[in-house]
């Protein structure tokens, strides 16, 4: 699956071969670049109380993921960005595709969580790249918060759910204060 505002820069044979050769892999993502061919994070950790407080922590996989200077050919991650995902039709059918409850943002995190729930790995391959002409800006943050609320309601229960929702609401309040004070 690939967004229509993307350009693949490298041969995808390595990605396909990796997916075909290891049945424990559920989905593979590759290195995303912006229109200037600069690295953009496209993989992260699943939501928890800490990273719901500071959404940037979702991307805190390792130092390499902060800089885009990768030393390995592949990494196992929680989720992969939905602008490029390679998986088998069998896996797609098993997880019933994308959840239509999401309008925009976090549907890819949910998608990868369902793959993780099958016991399958989510693999990021940084040596293969694509350009994504994205348009995220601060005005879209409410959609991001809404997406994480949906995710939390679907994948968490009890105390974990309560703490994550509290963390997300604190995040939202802080963002609103920063916006109103023009600090953001």
N, C-alpha and C positions, 0 to 999 in steps of 0.2 A: 504494500500500500504506500502511495506517495501523494503528497499534496500537489495540486496543479501549479503552485507558484514555486516550483523547485527545478533545479538542474543537477543531474547526477554528473559528477566530475570524473569518476573512476569506474573501471570495469567491476561489475557486481558478481563475477564468477566466484571470487573468494568468499563472499558473503553467502551465496547459494551453496557452495561446497561445504562451508562450515555448518550451515543449518542441516543439510542432508546427512552429514557424517556423524552427527551427535544427536541422537534421539532425545537426550535430556534437555536440549535447547528448545524453548517454545517460541522465541522471537529474537530477531537480531536488529539492532539499530546501528547507524553509521554516523560519522563525524559531520556535524552541521556547521556551515559557514554562512555569514551574511553576504550581502551583495558585494562587499569590499573584500571578500574571501578571508574574513576574520573569524576566529573561533567563537562559537556560541554554545553554551552548555545545553545538552540535549538528553541528559540522563541524570537520575537522582535516586534518592532514598524514598521509601514509602513514608507517608505522613505519620508523625507521632507528636506528642505534646511539645517537645522542644522545637521541632521545625515548623509547627503551626504558629508558634510565637514569633519566629523569624523565618519567613518563607524562604529566604536565601539559603537557610540550612538544609533545605530539601536537596540542594545541589552539592552539598558538602560530602561527596563520595570520597575524595582524596585530593591532595594538593594538585595532582595532575589534571583533575577535572576543573580546578579553578583557573589554571594557566593555559590548558590546552596542549601542554607538552607531555605527550604520552610515551611511556617506555615499553609498554606491552602491546601485543597484537590484539588482545581482547580482554574485556573486563566484565565480570558479573555485576549487575546493578539491580536496583529495585525496579525502576521504571525507565522507559525510553520515550522520547518525544514522538508524537504521532505523525509528524510530517514525513517520516520515512520509517516503515516497519516491514521487515520481511519475515513471514511465517508461513507455515503450511496451511492449506485450506482446512485440513482436519482439525488443527488447533483453533482456527477461526470459528469453525462450526461448533466445536465443543464449548467455547466460551460465549457463543451466540453473538459474536461481533461487538460493535460499540453499543454502549447503553444510551438509549435515546433520551434519558432523563437529563443528560448534560447538553447544554446548548453550545458552549464553547469553553475550552480550558478544563483540564483535569480528566477529560474523557480518556486520554492516553494513560494516565496514572491508574485509573479504574481498569482499563483494558489489560494493562500489565499485571495488576493485582489478581485479576481472574486467571491469567496465565500462571502466575506464581501459585495460586490455589490449586492448580492442576499438578503442582510439583515440578514445573518446568522452569528452566533458567531464562533470564533475560540478559542477552549479551550485547555489549557495545564494542564495535570494531572501529577504532579511530584512524586506521590507515586507509580507509575508504571514505570519501567525502562527497558532500553535495552542498549546493547553495540553496538557501531558503530565503526568499524575499518576504520576510515577516514584517508585521506591523504592530507589535505589542508596544503599548505605552501606558503610562500611569492611569489614563482614563479607563483602561480595561481591568484595573485591579478589582473592582466590585464583582466582575464576572469570575475572576480567579477565586475570590473568597467564596462566592456562591458555589462554585464547582467543588471546592474542598468541603463545604458543608454537606453537599450531596454525598461525596465520597465517605466522609465520616459516618453519616447516617446509614450508609450501605455496608460498610466494612468493619465497624467498631461497635462494641457493646459495653454496657455497664460503666464502670469507673473510667476506663480508657476513653470511651466516647465522651463522657462528661468533661474530662480534663482537656481533651483535644478541642472540643467546642469552646471551652473557656479560653484556651490559648489562642484560638483563631479569633474569638471576639475581642480579646485584648489587642491582638494584632490590628484588627479593623479599627478599633478606637484610636490607637496610636497613629495609624495612617491618616485617619480623619483629622486628628489634631495637627499633624504635620502639614496636611493639605491646607487646612484653614489658616495656619500660621505662615503658609507659603515657605515651609522648610523643606519640602519635597520636590 
